[in-house]
Amino acid sequence: MATDTDRIDDCVLALLLLGRHNGQRVWKSFDWDAMDRLHKKGLISDPVGCAKSVVLTDEGLERAERLFCDLFAANP
């Protein structure tokens, strides 16, 4: 089965909001390949290192919030 990594990246980016703390900092508890792709797209800081979290860029935060609403908001 072919995998659409862009769609996976969108879901991971949206789900990163669940671990948001201290402004734009989020826990980095997702697949390393997806995290690396998000970094290469300029949406998060470099996930490689000792820190247990990364920082969403301004663009990453805006996109994550939009995706989270589009993907997971309950319809009233």
N, CA, C, O and CB atoms as a CASP TS submission, in Angstrom:
PFRMAT TS
TARGET T0000
AUTHOR 0000-0000-0000
METHOD Language model
MODEL 1
PARENT N/A
ATOM      1  N   MET     1       0.841  -1.170   0.000  1.00  0.00           N
ATOM      2  CA  MET     1       0.000   0.000   0.000  1.00  0.00           C
ATOM      3  C   MET     1       0.889   1.236   0.000  1.00  0.00           C
ATOM      4  O   MET     1       1.813   1.336   0.807  1.00  0.00           O
ATOM      5  CB  MET     1      -0.959  -0.004   1.212  1.00  0.00           C
ATOM      6  N   ALA     2       0.622   2.162  -0.883  1.00  0.00           N
ATOM      7  CA  ALA     2       1.355   3.428  -0.907  1.00  0.00           C
ATOM      8  C   ALA     2       0.874   4.310   0.237  1.00  0.00           C
ATOM      9  O   ALA     2      -0.308   4.309   0.579  1.00  0.00           O
ATOM     10  CB  ALA     2       1.176   4.151  -2.271  1.00  0.00           C
ATOM     11  N   THR     3       1.793   5.057   0.819  1.00  0.00           N
ATOM     12  CA  THR     3       1.477   5.921   1.946  1.00  0.00           C
ATOM     13  C   THR     3       1.615   7.379   1.536  1.00  0.00           C
ATOM     14  O   THR     3       2.609   7.764   0.920  1.00  0.00           O
ATOM     15  CB  THR     3       2.387   5.609   3.146  1.00  0.00           C
ATOM     16  N   ASP     4       0.627   8.185   1.873  1.00  0.00           N
ATOM     17  CA  ASP     4       0.667   9.621   1.609  1.00  0.00           C
ATOM     18  C   ASP     4       1.291  10.299   2.824  1.00  0.00           C
ATOM     19  O   ASP     4       0.594  10.633   3.781  1.00  0.00           O
ATOM     20  CB  ASP     4      -0.768  10.194   1.309  1.00  0.00           C
ATOM     21  N   THR     5       2.613  10.503   2.782  1.00  0.00           N
ATOM     22  CA  THR     5       3.314  11.063   3.937  1.00  0.00           C
ATOM     23  C   THR     5       2.883  12.492   4.249  1.00  0.00           C
ATOM     24  O   THR     5       2.971  12.912   5.403  1.00  0.00           O
ATOM     25  CB  THR     5       4.805  11.026   3.699  1.00  0.00           C
ATOM     26  N   ASP     6       2.424  13.245   3.264  1.00  0.00           N
ATOM     27  CA  ASP     6       1.945  14.601   3.536  1.00  0.00           C
ATOM     28  C   ASP     6       0.707  14.570   4.432  1.00  0.00           C
ATOM     29  O   ASP     6       0.568  15.413   5.319  1.00  0.00           O
ATOM     30  CB  ASP     6       1.629  15.334   2.220  1.00  0.00           C
ATOM     31  N   ARG     7      -0.183  13.619   4.214  1.00  0.00           N
ATOM     32  CA  ARG     7      -1.371  13.495   5.067  1.00  0.00           C
ATOM     33  C   ARG     7      -0.985  13.046   6.471  1.00  0.00           C
ATOM     34  O   ARG     7      -1.563  13.509   7.455  1.00  0.00           O
ATOM     35  CB  ARG     7      -2.376  12.503   4.454  1.00  0.00           C
ATOM     36  N   ILE     8      -0.011  12.147   6.563  1.00  0.00           N
ATOM     37  CA  ILE     8       0.486  11.724   7.871  1.00  0.00           C
ATOM     38  C   ILE     8       1.081  12.922   8.602  1.00  0.00           C
ATOM     39  O   ILE     8       0.814  13.136   9.784  1.00  0.00           O
ATOM     40  CB  ILE     8       1.540  10.596   7.724  1.00  0.00           C
ATOM     41  N   ASP     9       1.888  13.701   7.887  1.00  0.00           N
ATOM     42  CA  ASP     9       2.501  14.881   8.494  1.00  0.00           C
ATOM     43  C   ASP     9       1.447  15.858   8.995  1.00  0.00           C
ATOM     44  O   ASP     9       1.605  16.437  10.070  1.00  0.00           O
ATOM     45  CB  ASP     9       3.420  15.575   7.494  1.00  0.00           C
ATOM     46  N   ASP    10       0.371  16.051   8.230  1.00  0.00           N
ATOM     47  CA  ASP    10      -0.707  16.942   8.663  1.00  0.00           C
ATOM     48  C   ASP    10      -1.333  16.450   9.963  1.00  0.00           C
ATOM     49  O   ASP    10      -1.600  17.245  10.863  1.00  0.00           O
ATOM     50  CB  ASP    10      -1.779  17.056   7.573  1.00  0.00           C
ATOM     51  N   CYS    11      -1.569  15.148  10.064  1.00  0.00           N
ATOM     52  CA  CYS    11      -2.159  14.594  11.295  1.00  0.00           C
ATOM     53  C   CYS    11      -1.201  14.728  12.471  1.00  0.00           C
ATOM     54  O   CYS    11      -1.621  15.103  13.566  1.00  0.00           O
ATOM     55  CB  CYS    11      -2.535  13.115  11.095  1.00  0.00           C
ATOM     56  N   VAL    12       0.070  14.432  12.264  1.00  0.00           N
ATOM     57  CA  VAL    12       1.052  14.554  13.344  1.00  0.00           C
ATOM     58  C   VAL    12       1.134  16.005  13.797  1.00  0.00           C
ATOM     59  O   VAL    12       1.139  16.279  14.997  1.00  0.00           O
ATOM     60  CB  VAL    12       2.448  14.047  12.888  1.00  0.00           C
ATOM     61  N   LEU    13       1.196  16.937  12.849  1.00  0.00           N
ATOM     62  CA  LEU    13       1.264  18.354  13.201  1.00  0.00           C
ATOM     63  C   LEU    13       0.056  18.767  14.025  1.00  0.00           C
ATOM     64  O   LEU    13       0.202  19.464  15.029  1.00  0.00           O
ATOM     65  CB  LEU    13       1.361  19.218  11.942  1.00  0.00           C
ATOM     66  N   ALA    14      -1.125  18.351  13.621  1.00  0.00           N
ATOM     67  CA  ALA    14      -2.340  18.687  14.364  1.00  0.00           C
ATOM     68  C   ALA    14      -2.310  18.063  15.760  1.00  0.00           C
ATOM     69  O   ALA    14      -2.675  18.718  16.736  1.00  0.00           O
ATOM     70  CB  ALA    14      -3.591  18.214  13.596  1.00  0.00           C
ATOM     71  N   LEU    15      -1.883  16.809  15.863  1.00  0.00           N
ATOM     72  CA  LEU    15      -1.855  16.122  17.153  1.00  0.00           C
ATOM     73  C   LEU    15      -0.787  16.652  18.094  1.00  0.00           C
ATOM     74  O   LEU    15      -0.891  16.472  19.307  1.00  0.00           O
ATOM     75  CB  LEU    15      -1.643  14.658  16.940  1.00  0.00           C
ATOM     76  N   LEU    16       0.236  17.299  17.558  1.00  0.00           N
ATOM     77  CA  LEU    16       1.241  17.905  18.422  1.00  0.00           C
ATOM     78  C   LEU    16       0.616  18.932  19.370  1.00  0.00           C
ATOM     79  O   LEU    16       1.142  19.175  20.456  1.00  0.00           O
ATOM     80  CB  LEU    16       2.333  18.564  17.578  1.00  0.00           C
ATOM     81  N   LEU    17      -0.499  19.530  18.962  1.00  0.00           N
ATOM     82  CA  LEU    17      -1.159  20.514  19.828  1.00  0.00           C
ATOM     83  C   LEU    17      -1.625  19.898  21.143  1.00  0.00           C
ATOM     84  O   LEU    17      -1.767  20.615  22.134  1.00  0.00           O
ATOM     85  CB  LEU    17      -2.347  21.136  19.105  1.00  0.00           C
ATOM     86  N   LEU    18      -1.865  18.604  21.180  1.00  0.00           N
ATOM     87  CA  LEU    18      -2.319  17.956  22.412  1.00  0.00           C
ATOM     88  C   LEU    18      -1.262  18.030  23.507  1.00  0.00           C
ATOM     89  O   LEU    18      -1.592  17.958  24.690  1.00  0.00           O
ATOM     90  CB  LEU    18      -2.684  16.500  22.141  1.00  0.00           C
ATOM     91  N   GLY    19      -0.010  18.170  23.130  1.00  0.00           N
ATOM     92  CA  GLY    19       1.073  18.266  24.110  1.00  0.00           C
ATOM     93  C   GLY    19       1.672  19.653  24.193  1.00  0.00           C
ATOM     94  O   GLY    19       2.830  19.804  24.582  1.00  0.00           O
ATOM     95  N   ARG    20       0.911  20.659  23.838  1.00  0.00           N
ATOM     96  CA  ARG    20       1.411  22.046  23.811  1.00  0.00           C
ATOM     97  C   ARG    20       1.562  22.589  25.227  1.00  0.00           C
ATOM     98  O   ARG    20       0.692  22.395  26.076  1.00  0.00           O
ATOM     99  CB  ARG    20       0.461  22.955  22.993  1.00  0.00           C
ATOM    100  N   HIS    21       2.682  23.275  25.468  1.00  0.00           N
ATOM    101  CA  HIS    21       2.948  23.938  26.740  1.00  0.00           C
ATOM    102  C   HIS    21       3.928  25.084  26.516  1.00  0.00           C
ATOM    103  O   HIS    21       4.650  25.098  25.519  1.00  0.00           O
ATOM    104  CB  HIS    21       3.507  22.934  27.784  1.00  0.00           C
ATOM    105  N   ASN    22       3.956  26.023  27.416  1.00  0.00           N
ATOM    106  CA  ASN    22       4.897  27.157  27.331  1.00  0.00           C
ATOM    107  C   ASN    22       4.860  27.830  25.960  1.00  0.00           C
ATOM    108  O   ASN    22       5.893  27.957  25.302  1.00  0.00           O
ATOM    109  CB  ASN    22       6.324  26.684  27.631  1.00  0.00           C
ATOM    110  N   GLY    23       3.701  28.251  25.538  1.00  0.00           N
ATOM    111  CA  GLY    23       3.575  28.958  24.259  1.00  0.00           C
ATOM    112  C   GLY    23       3.518  28.021  23.074  1.00  0.00           C
ATOM    113  O   GLY    23       2.486  27.402  22.814  1.00  0.00           O
ATOM    114  N   GLN    24       4.636  27.912  22.346  1.00  0.00           N
ATOM    115  CA  GLN    24       4.655  27.123  21.126  1.00  0.00           C
ATOM    116  C   GLN    24       5.468  25.838  21.267  1.00  0.00           C
ATOM    117  O   GLN    24       5.791  25.198  20.266  1.00  0.00           O
ATOM    118  CB  GLN    24       5.205  27.948  19.999  1.00  0.00           C
ATOM    119  N   ARG    25       5.795  25.464  22.482  1.00  0.00           N
ATOM    120  CA  ARG    25       6.576  24.239  22.713  1.00  0.00           C
ATOM    121  C   ARG    25       5.624  23.049  22.816  1.00  0.00           C
ATOM    122  O   ARG    25       4.583  23.130  23.467  1.00  0.00           O
ATOM    123  CB  ARG    25       7.448  24.363  24.009  1.00  0.00           C
ATOM    124  N   VAL    26       5.995  21.937  22.164  1.00  0.00           N
ATOM    125  CA  VAL    26       5.170  20.719  22.155  1.00  0.00           C
ATOM    126  C   VAL    26       6.064  19.506  22.406  1.00  0.00           C
ATOM    127  O   VAL    26       7.241  19.512  22.045  1.00  0.00           O
ATOM    128  CB  VAL    26       4.401  20.568  20.797  1.00  0.00           C
ATOM    129  N   TRP    27       5.504  18.468  23.022  1.00  0.00           N
ATOM    130  CA  TRP    27       6.257  17.235  23.263  1.00  0.00           C
ATOM    131  C   TRP    27       6.480  16.515  21.936  1.00  0.00           C
ATOM    132  O   TRP    27       5.589  16.469  21.088  1.00  0.00           O
ATOM    133  CB  TRP    27       5.510  16.311  24.273  1.00  0.00           C
ATOM    134  N   LYS    28       7.660  15.962  21.768  1.00  0.00           N
ATOM    135  CA  LYS    28       8.012  15.289  20.507  1.00  0.00           C
ATOM    136  C   LYS    28       7.895  13.780  20.643  1.00  0.00           C
ATOM    137  O   LYS    28       8.901  13.072  20.673  1.00  0.00           O
ATOM    138  CB  LYS    28       9.438  15.664  20.072  1.00  0.00           C
ATOM    139  N   SER    29       6.692  13.302  20.724  1.00  0.00           N
ATOM    140  CA  SER    29       6.466  11.874  20.971  1.00  0.00           C
ATOM    141  C   SER    29       5.900  11.148  19.756  1.00  0.00           C
ATOM    142  O   SER    29       5.153  10.181  19.906  1.00  0.00           O
ATOM    143  CB  SER    29       5.529  11.698  22.145  1.00  0.00           C
ATOM    144  N   PHE    30       6.243  11.599  18.573  1.00  0.00           N
ATOM    145  CA  PHE    30       5.732  10.977  17.358  1.00  0.00           C
ATOM    146  C   PHE    30       6.868  10.368  16.544  1.00  0.00           C
ATOM    147  O   PHE    30       8.044  10.554  16.859  1.00  0.00           O
ATOM    148  CB  PHE    30       4.962  11.999  16.515  1.00  0.00           C
ATOM    149  N   ASP    31       6.505   9.653  15.514  1.00  0.00           N
ATOM    150  CA  ASP    31       7.442   8.998  14.613  1.00  0.00           C
ATOM    151  C   ASP    31       8.556   9.956  14.185  1.00  0.00           C
ATOM    152  O   ASP    31       8.298  11.087  13.772  1.00  0.00           O
ATOM    153  CB  ASP    31       6.705   8.459  13.386  1.00  0.00           C
ATOM    154  N   TRP    32       9.804   9.478  14.293  1.00  0.00           N
ATOM    155  CA  TRP    32      10.951  10.326  13.971  1.00  0.00           C
ATOM    156  C   TRP    32      10.965  10.784  12.518  1.00  0.00           C
ATOM    157  O   TRP    32      11.349  11.919  12.235  1.00  0.00           O
ATOM    158  CB  TRP    32      12.227   9.592  14.273  1.00  0.00           C
ATOM    159  N   ASP    33      10.553   9.925  11.599  1.00  0.00           N
ATOM    160  CA  ASP    33      10.533  10.319  10.187  1.00  0.00           C
ATOM    161  C   ASP    33       9.551  11.462   9.959  1.00  0.00           C
ATOM    162  O   ASP    33       9.853  12.416   9.240  1.00  0.00           O
ATOM    163  CB  ASP    33      10.164   9.120   9.297  1.00  0.00           C
ATOM    164  N   ALA    34       8.379  11.362  10.572  1.00  0.00           N
ATOM    165  CA  ALA    34       7.376  12.424  10.431  1.00  0.00           C
ATOM    166  C   ALA    34       7.887  13.721  11.057  1.00  0.00           C
ATOM    167  O   ALA    34       7.713  14.796  10.483  1.00  0.00           O
ATOM    168  CB  ALA    34       6.036  12.002  11.086  1.00  0.00           C
ATOM    169  N   MET    35       8.512  13.628  12.223  1.00  0.00           N
ATOM    170  CA  MET    35       9.043  14.819  12.877  1.00  0.00           C
ATOM    171  C   MET    35      10.135  15.463  12.018  1.00  0.00           C
ATOM    172  O   MET    35      10.201  16.688  11.910  1.00  0.00           O
ATOM    173  CB  MET    35       9.596  14.465  14.270  1.00  0.00           C
ATOM    174  N   ASP    36      10.980  14.648  11.417  1.00  0.00           N
ATOM    175  CA  ASP    36      12.034  15.168  10.542  1.00  0.00           C
ATOM    176  C   ASP    36      11.432  15.869   9.327  1.00  0.00           C
ATOM    177  O   ASP    36      11.911  16.928   8.921  1.00  0.00           O
ATOM    178  CB  ASP    36      12.969  14.030  10.089  1.00  0.00           C
ATOM    179  N   ARG    37      10.384  15.283   8.746  1.00  0.00           N
ATOM    180  CA  ARG    37       9.735  15.930   7.590  1.00  0.00           C
ATOM    181  C   ARG    37       9.124  17.272   7.991  1.00  0.00           C
ATOM    182  O   ARG    37       9.221  18.242   7.239  1.00  0.00           O
ATOM    183  CB  ARG    37       8.643  15.010   6.994  1.00  0.00           C
ATOM    184  N   LEU    38       8.497  17.339   9.166  1.00  0.00           N
ATOM    185  CA  LEU    38       7.907  18.604   9.631  1.00  0.00           C
ATOM    186  C   LEU    38       8.991  19.659   9.822  1.00  0.00           C
ATOM    187  O   LEU    38       8.786  20.833   9.516  1.00  0.00           O
ATOM    188  CB  LEU    38       7.130  18.394  10.955  1.00  0.00           C
ATOM    189  N   HIS    39      10.147  19.230  10.330  1.00  0.00           N
ATOM    190  CA  HIS    39      11.269  20.164  10.481  1.00  0.00           C
ATOM    191  C   HIS    39      11.746  20.661   9.110  1.00  0.00           C
ATOM    192  O   HIS    39      11.981  21.856   8.930  1.00  0.00           O
ATOM    193  CB  HIS    39      12.439  19.487  11.241  1.00  0.00           C
ATOM    194  N   LYS    40      11.884  19.755   8.158  1.00  0.00           N
ATOM    195  CA  LYS    40      12.327  20.133   6.818  1.00  0.00           C
ATOM    196  C   LYS    40      11.329  21.056   6.125  1.00  0.00           C
ATOM    197  O   LYS    40      11.713  21.843   5.260  1.00  0.00           O
ATOM    198  CB  LYS    40      12.549  18.892   5.973  1.00  0.00           C
ATOM    199  N   LYS    41      10.050  20.967   6.498  1.00  0.00           N
ATOM    200  CA  LYS    41       9.018  21.842   5.941  1.00  0.00           C
ATOM    201  C   LYS    41       8.978  23.191   6.664  1.00  0.00           C
ATOM    202  O   LYS    41       8.215  24.077   6.278  1.00  0.00           O
ATOM    203  CB  LYS    41       7.645  21.162   6.024  1.00  0.00           C
ATOM    204  N   GLY    42       9.792  23.352   7.707  1.00  0.00           N
ATOM    205  CA  GLY    42       9.862  24.620   8.433  1.00  0.00           C
ATOM    206  C   GLY    42       8.730  24.819   9.433  1.00  0.00           C
ATOM    207  O   GLY    42       8.426  25.954   9.798  1.00  0.00           O
ATOM    208  N   LEU    43       8.098  23.729   9.885  1.00  0.00           N
ATOM    209  CA  LEU    43       6.946  23.835  10.773  1.00  0.00           C
ATOM    210  C   LEU    43       7.303  23.638  12.243  1.00  0.00           C
ATOM    211  O   LEU    43       6.561  24.082  13.120  1.00  0.00           O
ATOM    212  CB  LEU    43       5.904  22.831  10.372  1.00  0.00           C
ATOM    213  N   ILE    44       8.438  22.973  12.528  1.00  0.00           N
ATOM    214  CA  ILE    44       8.904  22.776  13.900  1.00  0.00           C
ATOM    215  C   ILE    44      10.423  22.964  13.950  1.00  0.00           C
ATOM    216  O   ILE    44      11.105  22.930  12.926  1.00  0.00           O
ATOM    217  CB  ILE    44       8.504  21.363  14.426  1.00  0.00           C
ATOM    218  N   SER    45      10.934  23.164  15.171  1.00  0.00           N
ATOM    219  CA  SER    45      12.383  23.231  15.346  1.00  0.00           C
ATOM    220  C   SER    45      12.975  21.833  15.157  1.00  0.00           C
ATOM    221  O   SER    45      12.242  20.849  15.064  1.00  0.00           O
ATOM    222  CB  SER    45      12.752  23.806  16.751  1.00  0.00           C
ATOM    223  N   ASP    46      14.292  21.756  15.103  1.00  0.00           N
ATOM    224  CA  ASP    46      14.974  20.483  14.861  1.00  0.00           C
ATOM    225  C   ASP    46      14.658  19.497  15.993  1.00  0.00           C
ATOM    226  O   ASP    46      14.931  19.794  17.156  1.00  0.00           O
ATOM    227  CB  ASP    46      16.510  20.699  14.739  1.00  0.00           C
ATOM    228  N   PRO    47      14.086  18.328  15.670  1.00  0.00           N
ATOM    229  CA  PRO    47      13.721  17.369  16.705  1.00  0.00           C
ATOM    230  C   PRO    47      14.899  16.546  17.235  1.00  0.00           C
ATOM    231  O   PRO    47      14.751  15.835  18.229  1.00  0.00           O
ATOM    232  CB  PRO    47      12.676  16.445  16.171  1.00  0.00           C
ATOM    233  N   VAL    48      16.057  16.632  16.594  1.00  0.00           N
ATOM    234  CA  VAL    48      17.210  15.852  17.016  1.00  0.00           C
ATOM    235  C   VAL    48      17.887  16.553  18.189  1.00  0.00           C
ATOM    236  O   VAL    48      18.244  17.728  18.105  1.00  0.00           O
ATOM    237  CB  VAL    48      18.204  15.652  15.842  1.00  0.00           C
ATOM    238  N   GLY    49      18.056  15.824  19.269  1.00  0.00           N
ATOM    239  CA  GLY    49      18.728  16.371  20.442  1.00  0.00           C
ATOM    240  C   GLY    49      18.159  15.793  21.720  1.00  0.00           C
ATOM    241  O   GLY    49      17.278  14.934  21.687  1.00  0.00           O
ATOM    242  N   CYS    50      18.660  16.262  22.834  1.00  0.00           N
ATOM    243  CA  CYS    50      18.275  15.734  24.156  1.00  0.00           C
ATOM    244  C   CYS    50      16.926  16.241  24.632  1.00  0.00           C
ATOM    245  O   CYS    50      16.271  15.586  25.442  1.00  0.00           O
ATOM    246  CB  CYS    50      19.323  16.094  25.179  1.00  0.00           C
ATOM    247  N   ALA    51      16.500  17.399  24.142  1.00  0.00           N
ATOM    248  CA  ALA    51      15.233  17.974  24.607  1.00  0.00           C
ATOM    249  C   ALA    51      14.076  17.038  24.279  1.00  0.00           C
ATOM    250  O   ALA    51      14.075  16.373  23.243  1.00  0.00           O
ATOM    251  CB  ALA    51      14.996  19.363  23.969  1.00  0.00           C
ATOM    252  N   LYS    52      13.095  16.996  25.171  1.00  0.00           N
ATOM    253  CA  LYS    52      11.931  16.133  24.964  1.00  0.00           C
ATOM    254  C   LYS    52      10.803  16.861  24.251  1.00  0.00           C
ATOM    255  O   LYS    52       9.703  16.329  24.102  1.00  0.00           O
ATOM    256  CB  LYS    52      11.434  15.595  26.293  1.00  0.00           C
ATOM    257  N   SER    53      11.085  18.084  23.811  1.00  0.00           N
ATOM    258  CA  SER    53      10.060  18.842  23.103  1.00  0.00           C
ATOM    259  C   SER    53      10.698  19.620  21.963  1.00  0.00           C
ATOM    260  O   SER    53      11.919  19.765  21.893  1.00  0.00           O
ATOM    261  CB  SER    53       9.316  19.796  24.063  1.00  0.00           C
ATOM    262  N   VAL    54       9.849  20.115  21.073  1.00  0.00           N
ATOM    263  CA  VAL    54      10.262  20.976  19.967  1.00  0.00           C
ATOM    264  C   VAL    54       9.393  22.233  20.010  1.00  0.00           C
ATOM    265  O   VAL    54       8.416  22.297  20.756  1.00  0.00           O
ATOM    266  CB  VAL    54      10.134  20.235  18.576  1.00  0.00           C
ATOM    267  N   VAL    55       9.755  23.216  19.214  1.00  0.00           N
ATOM    268  CA  VAL    55       8.993  24.457  19.147  1.00  0.00           C
ATOM    269  C   VAL    55       8.323  24.550  17.790  1.00  0.00           C
ATOM    270  O   VAL    55       8.964  24.370  16.754  1.00  0.00           O
ATOM    271  CB  VAL    55       9.901  25.687  19.399  1.00  0.00           C
ATOM    272  N   LEU    56       7.027  24.832  17.805  1.00  0.00           N
ATOM    273  CA  LEU    56       6.312  25.094  16.557  1.00  0.00           C
ATOM    274  C   LEU    56       6.726  26.458  16.042  1.00  0.00           C
ATOM    275  O   LEU    56       6.786  27.417  16.812  1.00  0.00           O
ATOM    276  CB  LEU    56       4.768  25.020  16.758  1.00  0.00           C
ATOM    277  N   THR    57       7.011  26.561  14.764  1.00  0.00           N
ATOM    278  CA  THR    57       7.247  27.874  14.174  1.00  0.00           C
ATOM    279  C   THR    57       5.906  28.600  14.128  1.00  0.00           C
ATOM    280  O   THR    57       4.862  27.985  14.347  1.00  0.00           O
ATOM    281  CB  THR    57       7.894  27.760  12.738  1.00  0.00           C
ATOM    282  N   ASP    58       5.925  29.902  13.844  1.00  0.00           N
ATOM    283  CA  ASP    58       4.661  30.635  13.731  1.00  0.00           C
ATOM    284  C   ASP    58       3.769  29.997  12.672  1.00  0.00           C
ATOM    285  O   ASP    58       2.569  29.819  12.881  1.00  0.00           O
ATOM    286  CB  ASP    58       4.920  32.117  13.390  1.00  0.00           C
ATOM    287  N   GLU    59       4.370  29.655  11.530  1.00  0.00           N
ATOM    288  CA  GLU    59       3.613  28.989  10.463  1.00  0.00           C
ATOM    289  C   GLU    59       3.106  27.628  10.927  1.00  0.00           C
ATOM    290  O   GLU    59       1.969  27.254  10.639  1.00  0.00           O
ATOM    291  CB  GLU    59       4.485  28.827   9.202  1.00  0.00           C
ATOM    292  N   GLY    60       3.951  26.887  11.648  1.00  0.00           N
ATOM    293  CA  GLY    60       3.566  25.575  12.146  1.00  0.00           C
ATOM    294  C   GLY    60       2.406  25.645  13.119  1.00  0.00           C
ATOM    295  O   GLY    60       1.494  24.821  13.058  1.00  0.00           O
ATOM    296  N   LEU    61       2.430  26.628  14.025  1.00  0.00           N
ATOM    297  CA  LEU    61       1.352  26.785  14.992  1.00  0.00           C
ATOM    298  C   LEU    61       0.041  27.119  14.293  1.00  0.00           C
ATOM    299  O   LEU    61      -0.999  26.534  14.595  1.00  0.00           O
ATOM    300  CB  LEU    61       1.701  27.871  16.009  1.00  0.00           C
ATOM    301  N   GLU    62       0.097  28.057  13.362  1.00  0.00           N
ATOM    302  CA  GLU    62      -1.117  28.449  12.629  1.00  0.00           C
ATOM    303  C   GLU    62      -1.694  27.265  11.855  1.00  0.00           C
ATOM    304  O   GLU    62      -2.902  27.027  11.872  1.00  0.00           O
ATOM    305  CB  GLU    62      -0.813  29.613  11.663  1.00  0.00           C
ATOM    306  N   ARG    63      -0.827  26.540  11.188  1.00  0.00           N
ATOM    307  CA  ARG    63      -1.289  25.388  10.396  1.00  0.00           C
ATOM    308  C   ARG    63      -1.806  24.263  11.299  1.00  0.00           C
ATOM    309  O   ARG    63      -2.814  23.628  10.990  1.00  0.00           O
ATOM    310  CB  ARG    63      -0.146  24.861   9.501  1.00  0.00           C
ATOM    311  N   ALA    64      -1.110  24.021  12.413  1.00  0.00           N
ATOM    312  CA  ALA    64      -1.534  22.974  13.351  1.00  0.00           C
ATOM    313  C   ALA    64      -2.925  23.274  13.902  1.00  0.00           C
ATOM    314  O   ALA    64      -3.765  22.377  13.987  1.00  0.00           O
ATOM    315  CB  ALA    64      -0.522  22.841  14.508  1.00  0.00           C
ATOM    316  N   GLU    65      -3.172  24.521  14.276  1.00  0.00           N
ATOM    317  CA  GLU    65      -4.486  24.887  14.813  1.00  0.00           C
ATOM    318  C   GLU    65      -5.582  24.710  13.764  1.00  0.00           C
ATOM    319  O   GLU    65      -6.668  24.219  14.071  1.00  0.00           O
ATOM    320  CB  GLU    65      -4.472  26.338  15.316  1.00  0.00           C
ATOM    321  N   ARG    66      -5.295  25.108  12.536  1.00  0.00           N
ATOM    322  CA  ARG    66      -6.271  24.954  11.457  1.00  0.00           C
ATOM    323  C   ARG    66      -6.544  23.477  11.172  1.00  0.00           C
ATOM    324  O   ARG    66      -7.696  23.069  11.032  1.00  0.00           O
ATOM    325  CB  ARG    66      -5.775  25.657  10.182  1.00  0.00           C
ATOM    326  N   LEU    67      -5.485  22.686  11.087  1.00  0.00           N
ATOM    327  CA  LEU    67      -5.636  21.256  10.823  1.00  0.00           C
ATOM    328  C   LEU    67      -6.377  20.559  11.956  1.00  0.00           C
ATOM    329  O   LEU    67      -7.218  19.696  11.705  1.00  0.00           O
ATOM    330  CB  LEU    67      -4.271  20.606  10.617  1.00  0.00           C
ATOM    331  N   PHE    68      -6.075  20.923  13.198  1.00  0.00           N
ATOM    332  CA  PHE    68      -6.739  20.294  14.335  1.00  0.00           C
ATOM    333  C   PHE    68      -8.240  20.520  14.256  1.00  0.00           C
ATOM    334  O   PHE    68      -9.023  19.594  14.466  1.00  0.00           O
ATOM    335  CB  PHE    68      -6.184  20.841  15.662  1.00  0.00           C
ATOM    336  N   CYS    69      -8.641  21.745  13.953  1.00  0.00           N
ATOM    337  CA  CYS    69     -10.079  22.039  13.811  1.00  0.00           C
ATOM    338  C   CYS    69     -10.679  21.268  12.643  1.00  0.00           C
ATOM    339  O   CYS    69     -11.757  20.686  12.768  1.00  0.00           O
ATOM    340  CB  CYS    69     -10.307  23.553  13.613  1.00  0.00           C
ATOM    341  N   ASP    70      -9.986  21.261  11.509  1.00  0.00           N
ATOM    342  CA  ASP    70     -10.502  20.574  10.322  1.00  0.00           C
ATOM    343  C   ASP    70     -10.629  19.065  10.550  1.00  0.00           C
ATOM    344  O   ASP    70     -11.595  18.449  10.099  1.00  0.00           O
ATOM    345  CB  ASP    70      -9.591  20.844   9.120  1.00  0.00           C
ATOM    346  N   LEU    71      -9.677  18.482  11.234  1.00  0.00           N
ATOM    347  CA  LEU    71      -9.629  17.026  11.387  1.00  0.00           C
ATOM    348  C   LEU    71     -10.409  16.496  12.591  1.00  0.00           C
ATOM    349  O   LEU    71     -10.952  15.393  12.539  1.00  0.00           O
ATOM    350  CB  LEU    71      -8.205  16.589  11.498  1.00  0.00           C
ATOM    351  N   PHE    72     -10.469  17.280  13.684  1.00  0.00           N
ATOM    352  CA  PHE    72     -10.955  16.699  14.927  1.00  0.00           C
ATOM    353  C   PHE    72     -12.076  17.453  15.619  1.00  0.00           C
ATOM    354  O   PHE    72     -12.594  16.967  16.625  1.00  0.00           O
ATOM    355  CB  PHE    72      -9.844  16.577  15.852  1.00  0.00           C
ATOM    356  N   ALA    73     -12.472  18.614  15.128  1.00  0.00           N
ATOM    357  CA  ALA    73     -13.539  19.363  15.790  1.00  0.00           C
ATOM    358  C   ALA    73     -14.873  18.625  15.619  1.00  0.00           C
ATOM    359  O   ALA    73     -15.221  18.167  14.531  1.00  0.00           O
ATOM    360  CB  ALA    73     -13.633  20.807  15.217  1.00  0.00           C
ATOM    361  N   ALA    74     -15.597  18.531  16.723  1.00  0.00           N
ATOM    362  CA  ALA    74     -16.918  17.899  16.675  1.00  0.00           C
ATOM    363  C   ALA    74     -17.915  18.895  16.079  1.00  0.00           C
ATOM    364  O   ALA    74     -17.863  20.089  16.374  1.00  0.00           O
ATOM    365  CB  ALA    74     -17.376  17.432  18.104  1.00  0.00           C
ATOM    366  N   ASN    75     -18.798  18.405  15.261  1.00  0.00           N
ATOM    367  CA  ASN    75     -19.831  19.270  14.683  1.00  0.00           C
ATOM    368  C   ASN    75     -20.945  19.444  15.716  1.00  0.00           C
ATOM    369  O   ASN    75     -21.473  18.459  16.230  1.00  0.00           O
ATOM    370  CB  ASN    75     -20.396  18.670  13.342  1.00  0.00           C
ATOM    371  N   PRO    76     -21.307  20.713  16.025  1.00  0.00           N
ATOM    372  CA  PRO    76     -22.360  20.934  17.037  1.00  0.00           C
ATOM    373  C   PRO    76     -23.734  20.492  16.557  1.00  0.00           C
ATOM    374  O   PRO    76     -24.713  20.614  17.292  1.00  0.00           O
ATOM    375  CB  PRO    76     -22.413  22.403  17.424  1.00  0.00           C
TER
END
